[in-house]
Amino acid sequence: MIVVIDNRGIVTDGYTSGFQREGVASIGIMPQEFDGWVSSISDTDIDAVEAFLLGDCDGRVQYPGLIRRRCNKTPVIALNDAPSLEQTLDLFAAGFDDVVRKPVHVKEILVRAAAIRRRTGDFNDMQPEGDIRVYFDGRSPEIKGEVMELPRRERRILEFLVKNKERRVSRAQIYNAVYGLLNEDVEETVVESHISKLRKKLKVRLGYDPIDSKRYLGYMFNSEMEIA
């Protein structure tokens, strides 16, 4: 999930719509609400945030500090309306991971965020011990060297499970990562349907099911599971 912070609703609405079209959950937050939001959000929900995108905000240089109190490695990207070397240098000095100038496509933001996470060691474009390579920049996964086209929700769920490899995650965590924290239009139970379809497709390609599920405990990706 991408969090967009800007004084202008037209900006947050535009970018959240763009991310949604790419199958990436996102929410827009007004700057005056952000401090209370990032301080009170649960650990489960903050783990679902893949990047913070900050546009026009009063006191923008203070935001990296607010964010780092809750998450150390999540990319923090500044969005500038006009070129300014002095402003760019100030933003990097304040702790921003990247500074981009509008207009910028949401796909470029996703690629930049993935590159930052690779540098910080959060994850790589990883290929677990099995035959699966999952990317985190919008590309489809590869199974045994061949591209596997997936609907965007299933692709995002696979990415989330691989990112949290060998750590069990709940249905709610998956829902927050794929649909966002404030989405009231879709029931949380839809996650189960997506995962069921994803597991069937992976089993056909791999010969085994790499997603382990336990009732009340959640789901876990394990590429080293033995073939049944």
Secondary structure by P-SEA (a helix, b strand, c coil): cbbbbcccaaaaaaaaaaaaaaccccccccccaaaaaaacccaaaaaaccbbbbcccccccaaaaaaaacccccbbbbbbccccaaaaaaaaaacccccccccccaaaaaaaaaaaaaaacccccccccccbbbbcccbbbbcccbbbbccaaaaaaaaaaaaaccccccaaaaaaaacccccccccccaaaaaaaaaaaaaaaacccccccccccbbbbbbcccccc
